[in-house]
Amino acid sequence: MAALLLRHEGATLEQMVLAMGWRPHTTRAAMTGLRKKGYVIDSDKIDGVRTYRAVAPE
């Protein structure tokens, strides 16, 4: 999942759910886990669709 978030274009929740085969609440929990590991996750809402992007820890 981190690979999806690290892409320049990021990923929507729907894209992550489809790629991982998880439910939305599980996908959001995984993003929380990435935050705890030091990833910085940002999001933007464009045309009503939220897109998430991450920066890996150093």
C-alpha positions, 0 to 999 in steps of 0.5 A: 500500500505504501507504494501506491501512496508514494507515487507522484499522483498518490492514490484514492481510497477506492484505488487502495481498496481495489489494489489491496482487497481490503475494506475501506476501514481496514485501508484507513487503519493501514494508513494510520500504521504507516503514520506510526512508522514515520510516513507523512501522509497528506491528502487533497480533495479535488472535484469531490475525490480525496487523494492521499500521498505519502513521504517515506521516513528518512 
